[in-house]
């Protein structure tokens, strides 16, 4: 029969506290000794959480209000209520300039000015919009509109620079910008540069709807859609012709 051995536990071992109990006792003693600091720390944490919550709520509320103002102004612009649209976009651009919609309001404010033939104001609004950045699509449209504004104001060098920058982007305004850049070259006296730009446009865009417009512009300058091919005669061919004449 197997003999079961029993391990004798001393009284000292029985009196030793469990590790978990010791940890609890240490925490209790620490809290009791540093109660004021613990309370202050807890209050600080609650305050930080409250500030984060309030800021998040305020940001969402501000974004929602800006969205409502923006779409009211957009609807007014679509309805040709330019006074209401101008007021709405101007207020957004001033008070919510840090928001995406506040920045975009400058672009639409310029469009509102252009619709009212207020070209100087439109140019200034476009410059403000471009100075603050923007995505590629709206930047191309803003540069194209800036070219239009500068051209209307007789600043053909400025218009050409704006059109040329807009033409560097691939987007819906690329063809218009390219034609604008060529047209303003004529107005600043660079006829050959304009002809080359128009001809390049036709080569790059053989099926463009603006093709007839470009061909007409070339015809007015006495140029053809394609650059003339220069005939190059080789020395051998020249010698052959010379020998044939004797």
The 8 nearest C-alpha neighbors of each residue, nearest first, counted from 0:
[[1, 2, 3, 4, 5, 6, 7, 8],
 [2, 0, 3, 4, 5, 6, 7, 8],
 [1, 3, 4, 0, 5, 6, 7, 8],
 [4, 2, 1, 5, 0, 6, 7, 8],
 [3, 5, 2, 6, 7, 1, 0, 8],
 [6, 4, 7, 3, 8, 2, 9, 1],
 [7, 5, 8, 4, 9, 3, 12, 10],
 [6, 8, 5, 9, 4, 10, 12, 13],
 [9, 7, 6, 12, 10, 13, 11, 5],
 [8, 10, 11, 12, 7, 13, 14, 6],
 [9, 11, 13, 12, 14, 8, 15, 7],
 [12, 10, 14, 9, 13, 15, 8, 16],
 [13, 11, 15, 9, 14, 10, 8, 16],
 [14, 12, 10, 11, 15, 9, 8, 16],
 [13, 15, 11, 12, 10, 16, 9, 17],
 [16, 14, 12, 13, 11, 17, 10, 18],
 [17, 15, 21, 14, 18, 20, 13, 19],
 [16, 18, 20, 19, 21, 15, 22, 14],
 [19, 17, 21, 20, 22, 16, 23, 15],
 [20, 18, 22, 21, 17, 23, 16, 24],
 [21, 19, 23, 17, 22, 18, 24, 16],
 [20, 22, 18, 24, 19, 23, 25, 17],
 [23, 21, 25, 19, 24, 20, 26, 18],
 [24, 22, 26, 20, 25, 21, 27, 19],
 [23, 25, 21, 27, 22, 26, 28, 20],
 [24, 26, 22, 28, 23, 27, 29, 21],
 [27, 25, 29, 23, 28, 24, 30, 22],
 [28, 26, 24, 30, 25, 29, 31, 23],
 [27, 29, 31, 25, 26, 30, 32, 24],
 [30, 28, 26, 32, 31, 27, 33, 25],
 [31, 29, 33, 34, 27, 32, 28, 26],
 [32, 30, 28, 34, 29, 33, 27, 26],
 [31, 33, 29, 30, 34, 28, 35, 27],
 [34, 32, 30, 36, 35, 31, 29, 37],
 [33, 35, 37, 30, 31, 36, 32, 38],
 [36, 34, 38, 37, 33, 39, 32, 40],
 [35, 37, 39, 33, 38, 34, 40, 41],
 [36, 38, 34, 40, 35, 39, 41, 33],
 [37, 39, 41, 35, 36, 40, 42, 34],
 [40, 38, 36, 42, 41, 37, 43, 35],
 [41, 39, 43, 37, 42, 38, 36, 44],
 [40, 42, 38, 44, 43, 39, 37, 45],
 [41, 43, 39, 45, 40, 44, 46, 38],
 [44, 42, 46, 40, 41, 45, 39, 47],
 [43, 45, 41, 47, 46, 42, 40, 48],
 [44, 46, 42, 48, 43, 47, 49, 41],
 [45, 47, 43, 49, 44, 48, 42, 50],
 [48, 46, 50, 44, 49, 45, 43, 51],
 [49, 47, 51, 45, 46, 50, 52, 44],
 [48, 50, 46, 52, 47, 51, 53, 45],
 [51, 49, 47, 53, 52, 48, 54, 46],
 [52, 50, 48, 54, 49, 53, 55, 47],
 [51, 53, 49, 55, 50, 54, 56, 48],
 [52, 54, 56, 50, 55, 51, 57, 49],
 [55, 53, 57, 51, 56, 52, 50, 58],
 [56, 54, 58, 52, 57, 53, 51, 59],
 [55, 57, 53, 59, 54, 58, 60, 52],
 [56, 58, 60, 54, 55, 59, 61, 53],
 [59, 57, 61, 55, 60, 56, 54, 62],
 [60, 58, 62, 56, 61, 57, 63, 55],
 [59, 61, 57, 63, 58, 62, 56, 64],
 [60, 62, 58, 64, 63, 59, 57, 65],
 [63, 61, 59, 65, 60, 64, 58, 66],
 [62, 64, 66, 60, 61, 65, 59, 67],
 [63, 65, 61, 67, 66, 62, 60, 68],
 [66, 64, 62, 68, 67, 63, 69, 61],
 [67, 65, 69, 63, 64, 68, 62, 70],
 [66, 68, 64, 70, 65, 69, 71, 63],
 [69, 67, 65, 71, 66, 70, 72, 64],
 [70, 68, 66, 72, 71, 67, 65, 73],
 [71, 69, 73, 72, 67, 68, 74, 66],
 [70, 72, 68, 74, 69, 73, 67, 75],
 [71, 73, 84, 75, 87, 69, 70, 74],
 [74, 72, 70, 76, 75, 71, 69, 77],
 [73, 75, 77, 71, 76, 72, 70, 78],
 [74, 76, 80, 72, 78, 84, 73, 77],
 [77, 75, 79, 73, 84, 78, 74, 80],
 [78, 76, 74, 79, 75, 73, 80, 72],
 [77, 79, 75, 76, 80, 74, 81, 73],
 [80, 78, 76, 81, 77, 75, 84, 114],
 [81, 79, 75, 78, 76, 82, 83, 84],
 [80, 82, 84, 79, 83, 76, 85, 111],
 [81, 83, 85, 84, 80, 86, 75, 79],
 [84, 82, 86, 85, 81, 80, 75, 87],
 [85, 83, 72, 81, 75, 87, 76, 82],
 [86, 84, 82, 88, 87, 83, 81, 89],
 [87, 85, 83, 89, 84, 88, 90, 82],
 [88, 86, 84, 72, 90, 85, 89, 83],
 [87, 89, 104, 91, 85, 90, 108, 86],
 [88, 90, 92, 86, 91, 87, 85, 93],
 [91, 89, 93, 87, 88, 92, 94, 86],
 [90, 92, 101, 88, 95, 94, 93, 89],
 [91, 93, 101, 96, 89, 90, 104, 95],
 [94, 92, 90, 91, 96, 95, 89, 101],
 [93, 95, 91, 96, 92, 90, 101, 97],
 [96, 94, 101, 91, 97, 98, 92, 93],
 [95, 97, 101, 92, 102, 98, 93, 94],
 [98, 96, 95, 101, 99, 102, 94, 100],
 [97, 99, 101, 100, 96, 95, 102, 62],
 [98, 100, 102, 101, 103, 97, 96, 95],
 [99, 101, 103, 102, 98, 104, 65, 69],
 [102, 100, 96, 95, 92, 91, 98, 104],
 [101, 103, 99, 104, 100, 96, 105, 92],
 [104, 102, 100, 105, 106, 101, 99, 107],
 [103, 105, 88, 101, 107, 102, 106, 92],
 [106, 104, 108, 103, 107, 128, 102, 124],
 [105, 107, 109, 103, 104, 108, 128, 125],
 [108, 106, 110, 104, 109, 105, 111, 103],
 [107, 109, 105, 111, 110, 106, 88, 104],
 [110, 108, 121, 112, 124, 107, 106, 111],
 [111, 109, 107, 113, 108, 112, 114, 106],
 [110, 112, 108, 114, 109, 113, 107, 81],
 [113, 111, 117, 109, 121, 115, 114, 110],
 [112, 114, 116, 110, 115, 111, 117, 118],
 [113, 115, 111, 112, 116, 110, 117, 81],
 [114, 116, 112, 113, 117, 111, 81, 118],
 [117, 115, 113, 118, 114, 112, 121, 119],
 [118, 116, 112, 115, 113, 120, 119, 121],
 [117, 119, 121, 116, 120, 148, 113, 122],
 [118, 120, 122, 121, 117, 123, 148, 152],
 [121, 119, 123, 122, 118, 117, 124, 112],
 [120, 122, 109, 118, 112, 124, 119, 123],
 [121, 123, 119, 125, 120, 124, 148, 145],
 [124, 122, 126, 120, 125, 121, 127, 119],
 [125, 123, 127, 121, 109, 126, 122, 105],
 [126, 124, 128, 122, 127, 123, 109, 106],
 [125, 127, 123, 129, 128, 124, 130, 122],
 [128, 126, 124, 130, 125, 129, 123, 131],
 [127, 129, 125, 126, 131, 130, 105, 106],
 [128, 130, 126, 132, 131, 127, 125, 138],
 [129, 131, 127, 128, 132, 126, 125, 133],
 [132, 130, 129, 128, 127, 133, 102, 126],
 [133, 131, 129, 130, 128, 134, 138, 102],
 [132, 134, 138, 137, 135, 131, 129, 128],
 [133, 135, 136, 137, 138, 132, 139, 129],
 [136, 134, 138, 137, 139, 133, 168, 170],
 [137, 135, 139, 138, 134, 170, 140, 168],
 [138, 136, 140, 139, 135, 134, 141, 133],
 [137, 139, 135, 141, 136, 140, 133, 134],
 [140, 138, 165, 142, 136, 137, 141, 135],
 [141, 139, 137, 143, 138, 142, 144, 172],
 [140, 142, 138, 144, 143, 139, 137, 145],
 [143, 141, 145, 139, 161, 165, 144, 140],
 [144, 142, 146, 140, 145, 141, 162, 165],
 [145, 143, 147, 141, 146, 142, 140, 148],
 [144, 146, 142, 148, 147, 143, 122, 141],
 [147, 145, 158, 161, 143, 149, 144, 162],
 [146, 148, 144, 150, 145, 149, 151, 143],
 [147, 149, 145, 151, 150, 146, 118, 122],
 [150, 148, 158, 154, 152, 146, 151, 147],
 [151, 149, 153, 147, 158, 152, 155, 148],
 [150, 152, 148, 149, 153, 147, 118, 154],
 [151, 153, 149, 150, 154, 148, 118, 119],
 [154, 152, 150, 151, 155, 149, 158, 148],
 [155, 153, 149, 157, 150, 152, 156, 158],
 [154, 156, 158, 157, 150, 153, 183, 159],
 [157, 155, 159, 158, 154, 160, 187, 183],
 [156, 158, 160, 155, 154, 159, 149, 161],
 [157, 159, 146, 155, 149, 161, 150, 156],
 [158, 160, 180, 162, 156, 161, 157, 183],
 [159, 161, 157, 163, 158, 162, 164, 156],
 [162, 160, 146, 158, 164, 142, 159, 163],
 [163, 161, 176, 165, 180, 159, 146, 164],
 [162, 164, 166, 160, 165, 161, 180, 159],
 [165, 163, 161, 167, 166, 162, 160, 142],
 [164, 166, 139, 162, 167, 142, 163, 168],
 [167, 165, 173, 163, 176, 164, 168, 177],
 [166, 168, 165, 164, 169, 163, 173, 139],
 [169, 167, 166, 165, 170, 139, 173, 135],
 [170, 168, 173, 167, 171, 166, 172, 136],
 [169, 171, 172, 173, 168, 136, 139, 135],
 [170, 172, 173, 169, 174, 136, 140, 175],
 [173, 171, 175, 170, 174, 176, 140, 139],
 [172, 174, 166, 176, 175, 170, 171, 169],
 [175, 173, 177, 176, 172, 178, 166, 171],
 [174, 176, 178, 172, 177, 173, 179, 143],
 [175, 177, 162, 179, 173, 166, 174, 178],
 [178, 176, 174, 180, 179, 166, 175, 173],
 [179, 177, 181, 175, 180, 176, 182, 174],
 [178, 180, 176, 182, 177, 181, 162, 175],
 [179, 181, 159, 162, 177, 183, 178, 182],
 [182, 180, 193, 178, 184, 179, 196, 183],
 [183, 181, 179, 184, 185, 180, 178, 193],
 [182, 184, 186, 185, 180, 159, 181, 155],
 [185, 183, 189, 181, 193, 187, 182, 186],
 [186, 184, 190, 188, 183, 189, 182, 187],
 [185, 187, 183, 188, 184, 155, 182, 189],
 [186, 188, 184, 185, 189, 183, 155, 156],
 [187, 189, 185, 186, 190, 184, 183, 191],
 [188, 190, 184, 192, 185, 191, 187, 193],
 [191, 189, 193, 185, 192, 188, 194, 184],
 [192, 190, 194, 193, 189, 195, 185, 196],
 [191, 193, 195, 189, 190, 194, 196, 184],
 [192, 194, 181, 196, 190, 184, 191, 195],
 [195, 193, 191, 197, 196, 192, 198, 190],
 [194, 196, 198, 192, 193, 197, 199, 191],
 [197, 195, 193, 199, 194, 198, 181, 192],
 [198, 196, 200, 194, 199, 195, 193, 181],
 [199, 197, 195, 201, 200, 196, 224, 225],
 [200, 198, 196, 202, 197, 201, 195, 203],
 [199, 201, 197, 203, 198, 202, 204, 196],
 [202, 200, 204, 198, 199, 205, 203, 197],
 [203, 201, 199, 200, 204, 205, 198, 225],
 [202, 204, 200, 201, 199, 205, 198, 206],
 [203, 205, 201, 207, 206, 202, 200, 210],
 [206, 204, 201, 202, 207, 203, 210, 200],
 [207, 205, 204, 208, 210, 201, 209, 203],
 [208, 206, 209, 204, 210, 205, 201, 174],
 [207, 209, 210, 206, 211, 212, 204, 205],
 [210, 208, 207, 212, 211, 213, 174, 175],
 [209, 211, 213, 207, 212, 208, 214, 201],
 [212, 210, 214, 213, 209, 215, 208, 216],
 [213, 211, 215, 209, 210, 214, 216, 208],
 [212, 214, 216, 210, 215, 211, 217, 197],
 [215, 213, 217, 211, 216, 212, 224, 218],
 [214, 216, 218, 212, 213, 217, 211, 219],
 [217, 215, 213, 219, 214, 218, 212, 220],
 [216, 218, 222, 214, 220, 215, 219, 223],
 [219, 217, 221, 215, 220, 222, 216, 214],
 [218, 220, 216, 217, 221, 215, 222, 214],
 [221, 219, 217, 218, 222, 216, 194, 190],
 [220, 222, 218, 219, 217, 223, 216, 194],
 [223, 221, 217, 218, 220, 224, 194, 219],
 [222, 224, 225, 217, 218, 226, 221, 214],
 [225, 223, 198, 214, 217, 226, 222, 201],
 [224, 226, 223, 198, 227, 222, 202, 201],
 [225, 227, 228, 223, 224, 198, 195, 222],
 [228, 226, 229, 225, 223, 222, 224, 230],
 [229, 227, 230, 226, 225, 231, 223, 224],
 [228, 230, 227, 231, 226, 232, 225, 233],
 [231, 229, 228, 232, 227, 233, 236, 226],
 [230, 232, 229, 233, 228, 234, 236, 237],
 [233, 231, 236, 230, 234, 237, 235, 229],
 [232, 234, 236, 235, 237, 231, 238, 230],
 [235, 233, 237, 236, 238, 232, 239, 231],
 [236, 234, 238, 233, 237, 239, 232, 240],
 [235, 237, 239, 233, 238, 234, 240, 232],
 [236, 238, 234, 240, 235, 239, 241, 233],
 [239, 237, 241, 235, 240, 236, 242, 234],
 [240, 238, 236, 242, 241, 237, 243, 235],
 [239, 241, 243, 237, 238, 242, 236, 244],
 [242, 240, 238, 244, 243, 239, 237, 245],
 [243, 241, 239, 244, 240, 245, 238, 237],
 [242, 244, 240, 241, 245, 239, 238, 237],
 [243, 245, 241, 242, 240, 239, 238, 237],
 [244, 243, 242, 241, 240, 239, 238, 237]]
